[in-house]
Amino acid sequence: MPKVFSEEQENKIKIFINLALDFNKTHNIFSRESYKEVYENDVLDCKPLIDHIKTNESVIDLGSGGGFPGILLSITKPENKISLLEGNNKKCYFLKKASHKLNLKNTKIINKTITKKNQLGKFDIITARAFATIKKTTSLTKTNTHKNTKYLLLKGKTSNIREELKDIDKNTFRYEIIKQDTTKERNIVLLRKYE
């Protein structure tokens, strides 16, 4: 396997995956069976986001679930404030446990379901993976953006993304579909407001 992360990051990722698999035995937070499966389907799937986030940019990850991409970003971006938003109590408990075990001081776990009039504050980056349609994501986060906020959304097939993009306000947002070099068809949708 090519060297993707620093040794310290790899160690933390290893601890995190083992924690997740262990917790999953009794609490079913995701449908993964093995370390290799989590690493290939989750870690490597979320890794490309890291290159699109500058040091010190604040990030909110919507519907963090089992911690991807949120915890991975916390591990690899220690200078950034990372907020993980998750409505499910069980998943939040796990995220808090993982964050504590890994000593992720840059991480805030928010146990809430996002609403249009939320008071969560404004963020430089909004990420999501398997959360909602692009339109729903942008409409739920209107109060969380400033003029330079970027959305980095992990998505699947280009054809499905193009369908979703038909519904967004093209006068407000410009977008780019960034193809990922993976075996399955994966893309990042980068969305930002016009200046």
Sequence and secondary structure as in RCSB ss.txt:
>XXXX:A:sequence
MPKVFSEEQENKIKIFINLALDFNKTHNIFSRESYKEVYENDVLDCKPLIDHIKTNESVIDLGSGGGFPGILLSI
TKPENKISLLEGNNKKCYFLKKASHKLNLKNTKIINKTITKKNQLGKFDIITARAFATIKKTTSLTKTNTHKNTK
YLLLKGKTSNIREELKDIDKNTFRYEIIKQDTTKERNIVLLRKYE
>XXXX:A:secstr
    S HHHHHHHHHHHHHHHHHHHHH  SS  SHHHHIIIIIHHHHHHHTTS TT  EEEET TTTTTHHHHHH
H TTS EEEE   HHHHHHHHHHHHHTT TTEEEE     TT      SEEEEESS  HHHHHHHTGGG  TT E
EEEEE  HHHHHHHHTTS TTTEEEEEEE  SSS  EEEEEEE  
